[in-house]
Amino acid sequence: MTNNSVITGQEEIDGHNNVNVDTTHHSQYDDESVRHQQQHQPPKLYDEEIQVEKDSHFPQDKHSNHGEMVEEVAIGEFSDYGRSNRIIQVPFGIGPNEESMTVGDTLHEVKAVAIETDDPEELCETVRSYVLGTIVATVGVALNVWFGARQPGIYISPFLAQLLSHPIGVGLSKLLPTKKFKVPFMKNKEWSLNSGPWTMKEHCIVVLMSTVCLPTATALDVIIAIRQPTYFNDFEMGNNKGFQILVVLSTQFLGLGFAGFARDFLVYPLEMTWPLNLAKISLFNALHRRKVNKDGLVVKSTIVDQTPNDNEDHDPPVNGWKISMFKFCLYATLGSFVWFFFTAFIFPALTYFNWPTWINPTNKKLAIIMGSVTGLGLNPLPTFDWIYISGAGLTPLITPWWATLSTFIGACIGYLIIVAVYFSNTWYSAYLVPNSNQAFDRSGAYYNVTAVLSPDRTLDVEAYRAYSPLYFGAGYNIVITAYFASYSAILTYALLNHWKDLKRGYRIGMKRMATVFSRKSKSNVNAENTVHHYPEYDIHYALMTRYKEVPQWWFLVIMLVSLVLGIIMCEAYDTTMPVWGIFVCIAMCAIFLIPTGIIQAISNMQMSLVILAEIIPGIAIPGRPYANMIFKLYGWVSLLMALLYILDQKLAHYLHLPPRATFRAQMWGCTISSFISIAVINWQFKAIPDLCVPGQKDLMTCPYYTTFYSSALLFGVVGPQRMYGSLGLYKYTLFGFLAGAVLVALAWAAKRRWPNKLTRNINVPVIIFGVMYFAPYNLSFVWAGVPLAWFFMSYVYKRFPAWWNKYCYVLSIGLTVGAAVAGVIQFFCITYPGGKMPIWWGNTVTYAGCDGLGCPLKDMPEKGYFGPGPGEYL
């Protein structure tokens, strides 16, 4: 057989790790939740077991003894979760070197979409996958950067890239020549533009690159804020290509270095499902038309099983439904596509359906309590728009039901607290809009930060005392308090509820670090052991042991290079950022990465360090707005990027991509993102001289960059001491730090004292996340998805598990992708050319009353301001 240079999974395999699978069932249940879970699982768990026996990649001498491999293993408390009552025996190795591995049972929601077999010879890293991935990533990031400055803008999402890249990949596999070429200086190596049919692993390579690229580099916010005349007007530094490259590369790659050290905590454990990935896999399954069995589980047909009628349209019906996943997803996409134009263009009132305020549009209390625009959102029927339902981060058909319910409970608690604060006029909040995230002055106008700046962009104390202190609305103050509570709650939760997992992960991590410069991969190191007991992992981990792992020292090198680039940037340019600030940021990321990753991996809720990353430099490095921005960049964005890389690594784990292929795809995608972003932003500087100027003719007013700049002034110039210090108006919000830790400890104690279904499902960090859903969001954004979440993620999940397995995730993806495609078309065909819908009641009623205008509860006092007067505050 010719050794083709196109990389398949087989070329990444360690020869001794050929995996076979058998299962062991047990009648014992650890607890009531396990029993409940098993009652609603499909009766046949492994339809593809026969495929394993037919797979030519497994040693044939083992097939005849397949039944003898089953070994009864008692179920112990192998995880703090205890959701599985079954483990899997995985013999691997050949001949006398055969060894045994035990892994835990795959979770139901993962089993519904992720196939538990692997073909290591499936095409993966091919010329066309990298070329297509590069094109998709380049075009996507260029569009996102260019239109990121526009209001309204547009965002090309990874889901859209996943959808559009598939037909292109199929077309390339049919049109490109199959001729093979010799690789120079490499004996028996060949490459081809077309190595065979388009595969899911190739498609995943494209998606991995897109996911890394499409969220634009936040370092651009710093570059624009420093350079543009509207902001700091430091043309020399902001236009310096060396500064741009250093700040972008160091922050983009630092997250990848962190991601590599978190694999044992956030990628391999079976409980770390990362629900968003399950939806992505469902879209892969639908696009590649994989077969589904009668239990709704995706299976992989073998060559032996193929017949002329053996395709997805002949899948056995599930709960009476015969339609294939692909057609179901297509119909959902088309329906969402058409409906989008009604909610976004023809009848926008269907989006912000604030119908209670239409009864009496000028009633302030009604607008405050029930309004969906500037009010607090107590609205039983708030929207008919899927983007409204899912666009605020609470995706109801992907997020587990317990997480959605916990978030809603938190939002209800936040609503009641905000109402109490607002109607009692605490912090003078009744003179302001209740649910805004803007800063106000004592007259109720937006705070003019430039009025308190000296010519050198430092605080003019006299001007500050003559103008006004900073004031925030009731909603924003409660959100800030919830942020403070979330930081202590996340850390406390991780220590109390995942101590065993953390201890195990750190122990494994220390062993890796001991051999960090060794070229032995993880699987090679494992081969030296005689017993492999990994009940906290699942069958996907066992399948991945056949591939060479990425050595830890690769990630260490990336982290060190990123650190060096960051230090050079701080020292070579007038950033005012001390080098020790970089190390503080790294420490923040290291401390919070695992706890926040755990929360996101099990609940689909992403916690943010943005407030902490603004307050720390505001206190430690006061009066330096540049330093404040850069500190936030390294302390906050590095964590976000690390979680993004980990999310993709888990996706590759479920799809059985070789880890080194994943590493190369992420590295290349990150490189594309960095340099294309820099190129596009410099193109904008030349093509749009008045970029970010209010009223810019092409609407390139930079709303997001302006927010980043304003935050740097508030926390870097005015400083958090004047807001949260001992004499600050909002000093009591700091008790949120204490409240978060105490609440988690109480919930943990209740779970141990009264172990039942209710106490087990209490997750304080997720409940606090619900409180954080205000300013600018409100209760209606959370409630809008709750009925759908209950129906699909609880009722259908329990009553019709086969239907849920096959259709639930693709329904969510179809609705999301349809709206995304329609949004792109509307932007380029209607909005960007200046097209507008004729004015009528359906697009004006939402903003006609107090809810749209934002009417404060109290009128301004006769003296024209509230609170202390000029010179009466520090």
N, C-alpha and C positions, 0 to 999 in steps of 0.2 A: 504494500500500500504506500502511495506517495506521501511523503511528509509535507503536507500543505502548511504554509505559513499563516493561513487564517486560523485564528485561535478559537478552538472549541473548548468546552469544559474539560474534555479528556486530556488536553495538554497541560492543564493545571493540576492533574490528579497525582497524589502520592500513590505509588503502585500498590501499597499494602492495604489501602483502605477501600475495598470493594464492599458495598453495604448491601446487606439483605435484611429483610424485615419480618418479624413475626410478632404476634401480640399475645398478651396474657390478660384475661378477664378476672375480675374479682367481684364478689358479692357484697363485700363490706362497704359501708359508706362512712366517710369521715365525719360528715355533719349533714344537717338538713338541706343546706344549699346545694351540696353535691347531688343528693337524691333528687331534688327538684330539677337540677340541670339535666340529669340523665334521663328523667322521664320524658323530656321533650327532644332528645336527640334521635336522629333517624335510627331505625333498628339495625340497619346494616352499616357498620362503620367503615369498612375497608372494602369497597367494591373493586378497588384496583389491586388487591392482593394477588390475584391471578396474573396480573400484568408483571408483577415482580418476578414471578416464576418463569415467565416467558422472555424476560428481558435478557438479551444476549450479553449484556455487560456484567452479569453476575455469573460466578463460577457454576458450571452445570453440575458439578459433582455435589453441590449442596442442595440441589433441587429435590433430589430423591429423599433426603433426610430433613426436608423442611419442617415436617411435623415434629421431629425429635428435638427441635431447637427450643420448643416452648418450655419455660421454666417458671414455676410458681415463685413469685417474690412478694413477700408481705408488704402491704402498703403502710408506710410510716408517714410522719409529718415532715415531708420533704420540702415543703414550701409554706410560707406564712399564709398563702391563699387557700390551699386545700380544696381546690375546685375539681380535681380529677380523682377518680377512684381506680385508675388503671395506669400501668407502666408498660413500656415496650422493650422487648429484648431484641437487641440488634447485634448479631454476630458479624464481625468483620475481620478481614485478613484472609489468607489463603493457606490451606494445608495445615501443617503442624503449628504455624504461628497464629492460628485463629484465636481471637480474643472476644470478649463479651462487653457490650455496652448496654446500659439500661438508661432509658430516657422517659420523661413523663408523657402523658397523653395530651395530644394537641387539643386546644380549646375549640369548642363547637364553632364559633364564628370564624376561626381560622380554617378549620376543616372544611367549611362550606365553600371556600374559594381557592385555597392553596392545595395543589396536588401533592400527595405524599410519595411521589416517585420522581426520579430524575433521570434524564438522558444526558450523560456527560459529553456525548459527541454532538449534541445540538449546537449549531453555529451560534457564536456569541460575538467575539470581537472580530468583525470583518471590515474590509475596506469601506463597504457601503454603509455600515452602521456608523462608523466614525465620520464619514463624509456627510451623511444625512444628519447625524447628531450635531455636527459643527454648523451646518447651514441653519438648522432649526434654532439652535441656541443663539447663533449670531443675529439672525433676523429678530428673534424674540426679545433678546436683551436690548438691541438697538431701538426697537419700537417702544419698549417699556421705558428706557431712559429718555428718549426724545419726548414722548407724550407724558412722561411723569411730571414735566414742568407745566402742563396745561390743565386748566380748570374749565370744564370737566375733562378728565384724562381718560386713559384706557390702559388696561392691564392684560397682557397675554398670559394666561394661566398655564401651569404645567398640564392640567387636564386637557386644555385645548391643544397643546403641543402633542400630547399623547394620542389624541384623536386624529389630528391632521397628518401626523408622521406615518401612520399605519398604511393608508392607501398609497402614499409615495413609496414606502418600502416595498409593498407588494408590486407596484409598477416597476421599480428598479429590478426586482428579481425576475421579471418577465422580459425586460427590454435590454438590460445590460449584457454585453458579450460574456460568454463563459470561458473564454480563452485564458489559459494559465501562463504566468510569467515566472521566470526564475528570479530568485532573490540573489542579488550580487553578493559574492563572498560567503554565501551560506549554502553548504552542500545539501542537496535534496529538499531545499525549501522553495515553495512556490506561493504565488498569490494570484488572486483573480478578482476582477470587479464584480463577478457574480458567482458566488460559491454554492448556490443552491436556493431552495425556497426561503422566503422571508420567515424568520423565526421569532418567537416571543422573546428569547434572550437578546437577540439583536435589537428588537424594539425596546427592551428594557434599557439597553445601553444608551439609546437616544433619549429616553425619558430621564435617566440619571443625569445626563449632561444638561438637559433642559431645566430640571428642577433646581440645579445649582445656579444656573445662569439667570433665570427669569426674575427672581426677586432682585431688584437692582441694588447695587452696592450702596449701603448707607454712607460710606465714606464720601460719596458724591455730595451729600448734604453739607459736609464740612467744607469741601472744596468750594462749593457755590456760595456758602455763607461767608467765607473768607474773601472770595474774589469780587463778588458783584457789588456795584456801587450802592445798590439798594440796602445792602447789609453792611459788612465791615469795610468794604472798598479797599482791600489789601491786594491790589492787582499783582504786585510783584511775587508775593508768596502763593496766592491762589492760582496763578498762571504758571507756576514753576512745575515743569514736567517731572522733575525728580521727586518733589514733594508729593505730587499726585500719585505717581507709581508706588512710592513707599507706603503711603497711607492706605491705598486700596489693597495692594498685595498683602501687606502684613495683617490687616483685619480680616480679609477673605480667607486666607490660609490658616490663620491661627485657630479658627473653629474646627478645621479639618484635623489639626493636630490633637485637639481635645477629644474629637469624636473617636479617634483610634483607641484612646485610653478608656473609653466608656463601654466598649463592646461587651465585656463580661457582665456589665450591669444592665445594659439597655438594649442589646441586640440579641444575644443568645438566650436569655431566659424566656420560657414559654409564655409567661404572663405579660411580658412586654409586647403587646400585640400592635401598638400604634394603629388605631382603627382607620385612620385615613388611608393607610396602605391597603387595607382590605378592599376598600372601594376602588383603588387603582388596579388591584389584581382582578377585580370583577370586570372592569373595563377591558383589561387585557384578554380575559376569558371570552368576553363577548366579541371583541374585534377578531380574535383568532379562532372563534367559533369552536371552542372546545365542547366536547360532549358532556351531558349531565345525566346522572342516573335517576332512578325513580325517587330517591330520597333528596333530590335537589343538589347533590354534591357533584362538583366538577370532577370528571375522570379523564384519563388520557387513553385514547384508543391505541391499540397496538396494530402492527401490520397484519397480524394473523386475524384480528377481528374485523378488518375493513371489508366492507361489501359495497356495491354500487349505491345502496340506500343507507349506508352507515354514515350519517352526517347529523348535524345539530337539529335539522328539521324533523328528524325521526327519533328524537329523544323521547323516552317514556314520559307520559304526562305526570305532573306533580299537582296534587290537589285539584285535578281536573283541567289544569292549564297545559296546553300543548305548545304554545308559542315559544320559539327559541329565545335565548338570552339576547342574541344580536338584534333580532327583530323587536323585541320588547324595549331594548335600549334605544333603538332607532326611533320607534314610535314616541317614546318619552322625550327624546331629543327634539323631534319635529314639533310635538305639541308645545314644549317649553319655548321653542324658537318662535312660533307664531304668537303665543300668549305674551311673550316679552314686549312686543310692539304695542299691545294694549296697555300694559301697566307702565311702560317707560315713555311712551310717546302719545298715544291716542287718549288714554284715560288715566293719567298719573295718580288721580285720587285713589285708585285701587291699590297703590303701593302704600301710601300713608293714609289708610282708611280711618281717619280720626272722626268718624261719624258722630260720636257723642257731643263733640264740640260744635257740630253744625246746628244743634238744637238751640244754642244760645252763644253765638260766636264771640260776644263781648264779655262773657262771664269769666272773670279771672280765675276763680277757684275751680270752675269746671275744666278750664284749659290746663291748669296746673296739675290737677289730680288725674284727668283722663286723656289729656292731649298726647299725641304721638310724635310731634315735631319738636317742641321745646318743653312739653310737659313731662310728667313722670310715667305716663303710659298705662294707666289702669283701664285697659280697653279689651273687652272680651272677644272682639272680632277686629283685629288691628290691620290686617293686610290680606291681599290675594296675590302677592308677588313672591315667587320662590326665592329671589335674591334677598328680599327683606327677611324671609324666614331663615335662610341659611347663610347669608352674607356677613353676619355679625360674628361668625366663628362658631356658632352653635349649630352644627349640621345634624338635624334630627334623625336622619335615616342612616347615619354612620356612627354617631356618638352612642355609647351604651346607654340604655334607659336609666340606669341608676345615676349616671353622671348628669344626664339632662335634668332629671328630677332634683338632684342635689343643687344644680345650678339655679333652677327655678326657685327652690326654697330659699337659697341665698339672695336671689333677686327680690323676693317678697320681703325678706328681713330688711334688706337695704331700702326698699320702698318705704316701709314703715318708719325706719330711722330718719330718712330724709324728710318725710312729711312732718315728723315731730320737730326736727331741727328747723325746718323752713317756717312752719306756722308759729313757732315760738320765737322767731326772729333771732335765733342764736347766730352769732358772728355777723349780725346785720344782714343776714342772708335774705330776708323778706323784701329788701330793696332791690334785689337782683333777680335775674332769670334763674329759676330753680335748678336747671339741669344743663348748664353750659360748662364747658371745660376751658373757657377763656378767663383771663385775669381782668378785673375791673378796678376803676378808681372810685373815689368817694362820691362822685356824682352819678355813678351807675354806667358810665361810658367805658368802652374797652380801654385797658391801661396803655398809655402811650409811653413805652419804655424809653424811647429816644429823648423824652422830656427830662429824664433824670441822668442822662449821660454827659460826661465831659467830652471835650474834643478828642481825647485819646481813648475813648470808649471805656472809661472807668466810671464808677458811680460818683456823681456830683451830690454830695450829702445835702448841701443847702437846697439845691433844686428839688431833691427828693422830699425834704421836709416841707417845702413850700407847695409841692404838688399833691401827693397822696400816698398813703400806704397801699399795699396790694390787698385786694379782696377777691375771694372766690365764692361761687355759688354753693348752696347746701349740698347738691349732688356731688360736685367735684371734691369737696372736703371729706365727704364720707368715702368716696372712692380712694382718696389718698390714705385715709385711715385704714381702709381695707388692704391697700398695697402694703402698708407697714405690717399689718397683721399677717399677710400672706408670707412675708419673708421668714418670720419666726415660725409660722405654722408649717411651712414646707420642710424646714430643717427638723423640727420636732417630729413631724409625721414620719419622715424618712428614718429617723433614729429609733422611734418606738415601734413602728409597724414593719420596718424592713431591715431590722438590725441583722438578722441572720443572713439575708441576701447581701447586705453591705459588707459584712465581715467576710463572707465567702468571696465576694468580688474583689475586695482589697487583698485578700490572701493570694488569690490567683494573680492579681496585678503585681504584687510584690515578687512573686516567682518569675513573672515575665520580666520585670525590671532587673532582676538578678542576672538574667541572660539577655539584656536588652541589645547588646551588640553581637549576640550570636545569630547566625544565619539560619538557625533551626526554626522552622515554622511551628505553629501551634500543633498541627496534626503530627508532625514529626516527634515533637516532645511527648505527645500523648502516646505515641507508639511505643515509647520506652516503658510504659506502665503495663501491668498485667490485668488490672481491673479498671473499668471505666464506668463509674456510677454517676450519672448526671440526671437525676430525676427532676431537677429544676429546669431542664431543657426539654425539647420535644424532638420528634422524628426529623424535622428540618435541620436541626443541629447535627443529627447523626448522618444525614445525607451530605451535609457540607463538610464533614470530616475527610471526605475523599479528596478535597481540593486543598492546595497549598494556601495557608493563611498568610496574611500580610504581617511581616515581622513588626514588633513593637517599635523597633528602632527607626523604622521608616517614618512613623508618626512623630517620634521624638525629634528627628531631624527637621521635619516640617515646622514643628513648634519652635525649635531653637532658631531656625532661619527667620521665621515670622517675628520672633522676639528681637532678633538682631536688627531686622529692618525697621521695627518700631522704635528701637533705641536710636538708630541712625537718624530717623525722621525727627525725633524729639531734639536731638543734639545739633543737627545740621541746620535746622530751620527755627525761626523764632515762634515756636508754638506755645511757649511759656509753660509747657507740660514737663514737670520733672520726671526723670527716668523712673524714680521709685513709684510714680503713679501707674506706669505700665505693669509693674510687678503686683501692685494692689489689685489692678483689674484682673490679672491672671489668677490671683488668689480668689477673687470673687467668683470668677467663672468656675474654678476648680471646686469651690465649696458648694455652689448651687447647681452644677451641671447634673449630678446624679439625682438629687431630690426633685428638681423640676422635670427632668427627663422621665422619672418614674410616674409623676402625675400625668404628663402628657401621653405617655405610652399606654396607660390603662384607662384614661378618661377622655382623651382627645382635647384636653384643655391645656393651653400654653400659658404659663405664668411668665411675667415680664419683670426684668430688673431695672427698667427704665427710670423709675423714680429714685431708687437707691443710687443708681449710677449718676444721677444729677445732684442729689443732695450731698453725697460724700465729697466730691470735688468742691462743691459750693462752700463746705465747711473747712475742708483741709487746704484748698487752694483758692481762697476767696479773691474776688476781683479780677479773675482771669477767664474771660469767656472762651478764648481759644482752648485753654486747658480743660474747661468744662465740657466742651464739645468732644474733644479727643478722648477724654476719660470715659464719657458716655459711649463713645464708639467702641472702645476696647472692652469696657466692662459689661455693656449690654448686648451689642451686636455680635461680639465673639460667641457669646452663649447662644444667641439665636442661630447663628451659622452652624455651630456644633450640633444643635438639635436637628437642624435641617439635614446635615450630613448623616446623622444617625438614623433619621427617618428613612433616607434612601438606602442606607446599609441594611436596614431591616427588610425593606422591599426586595432588595437583591437576595437576602437570606431566604425569604419565602419562595422566590423564583429560582433559587439554586444557581445564581451566577457565581462563578469563581471569585473569591474575595479580592484577588489581585486585579481581576478585570474591573470590579467595582471601584477599586482604588484608582486605577488608571482613568476610568471614565470621570470620576469626581475631580481628579487633578486636572484633566484636560478641560472639563467644564468650568472649573474655577478660574483657570488661566484665560479662557475665552471671555468669561464674564468680566474679569478685571480689565483687560486691555481694550475690549470693545466699549465698555462703559467709559473709560478715559477718552477714547477716540471720539465717541459720540458727544460727550459733554464739551469737549474742545471745539468740535464742529458747531455746536450750538452757540458757544461764545462768539464765534466769528460770524455765523449766519444770522444771529438775532442780537444785535447790539443792545437792545433794550430788554433783554431777558430778565424776568422777575420784577419788572416795573409795573406797579398797579395800573390797570387799564391798558395793558399791552394789546395791540390790535389783533393779534392772533391768539389771545387769551393765554399766552405763556406767562402767567403771573406767579407761578411757583408756590402754590398754597402749602405744600408739605415742607418745602425748604424754608418757607417763612416761619412755620411752626417750630422747626428745629432751631432757627436763629433766635426766635423769641424766647424759647426755653433756655438758651445759652445766656441771654441777657437777664432773665428772671433769676436763674439759679447761679449764674456765674458773675453777675454784676451786682444786682440788688442783694442776692444772697439768701439762703434758707434761714440764717439766724434771725432775720427780721420777721420771718413768718412762723418759724417753729422753735425759735430760741426761748429763753426763760421769760422774755418780755414780749414774745410774739403772740399775735392774736390766736394762732392755731396750735399753740404748744401742747394742748391736751390731745391732739390727734396722735401724738407719739405713744400714747398708751396702747395704740394698736399693736405695737411690738409685743407687749406683755399679753394682751388679749389673745393673740394668735397662738402663742405657745400654751397658754393656760387652757384654751378651748380644746386643742388637740390632746393635751394630757388628760383632760376630763373624758373626752370621747374614748380614748384608749383605755382608761380605767373602767369605764362603763362596759366596754366590750369584754374585758377580762372578768368583771364581776358578774355581768348578766349576758353571757354569750348567747345571742339569738339573732334571728334574721335582721331585726331592726338595728341593733347596735353594730352588727358587722357591716352594714351598708352606710354607716355614717362616715363621710369623708370630709373633714373640716376644711382642708385647703380648697376643695372643689366648691363647697358652700360659700367660702369667702370669695372665690372667683365669681360667683353669682352676684355678690354685693358690688363687685367691680364693674358690673355691666352698665352702670349709669355714667352720664356725662362723657360723651354725648348720647350714648344709647339709653334706653329706658326699659321698663318692665315689658312693654309690648313686644320688643325685639326677642325677648326670651320666651314669653308666653306663646308667641306665634307658632313656634315649632313644637311645643309640648304635646298638644293633642296628636299630631302626626307621629311624634316619637313614641307616645304610649301605644298607639294603634299598631305601628309596624315593629317597634323594637321590644314590645312587651306582649301585646295580644297576639299578633300574627306569629311572632317568634315562638310562643308557647303552643298556640292552637294549630298552626299550619307551618311547622318547621321546614318542610320540604319546599313550600312556596317561598318562605323567607330565605332559605339557602340560595335559591336560584335567582330570585328577582329583586330582593330588597336593595342591595347595593347598586345594581345596574339601574334601578329606578332613580336613585339619588344622583348617580353620575349622569344619566340621560337628561334629567331636569337641569343640572348644573351646566353641562356642556351646551345644551340648547340655548340657554340664556346667555352663555359666554359668546357663542358664535353670533347670536343676534345682536349682542352689545357691540361686537367688533363691526358688524355690517352697519348698524345704526350710526356708529361714530364716524366711519369713513364715508358713508353715503348720504347721511343726513346732517349730523351735528357739525362735523368739521367743515363742510361746505357752507354752513350757515342756515340750513333748513330748520324751520320751526313749525310746530303744529298750530293751526289757528286757535286763537284764544276762545275758550268756552268754559262753562261751569265745571266740567270734569277735570280741567287742569289749573283752576284757580281757587276752588273751594277749600283745598287743604290749607292754604296759607292766608286765607281771607280774614281770619279772626285772631284772637289772642294766642292761640296755639302756634300759629305761623309767625306772628309778630314777636312773641315773647314778652308778655306783660307781667311785670313783677307784682307781687301781692300788695305791697305798700307803695304809696306815692311818695315822691321825694319830699323831705321836709321843706318848709318855707325858706330856710337859709340856703338851700340849693345843694346840700350834701348831707351825708350821714357820717357817724363816727367822729373821731377826734378831728379838730380843725388844724390849720397850718401851724407847724411848730409844736404841736401837742403830742408828738410821737417821736420815737427814735428811728 
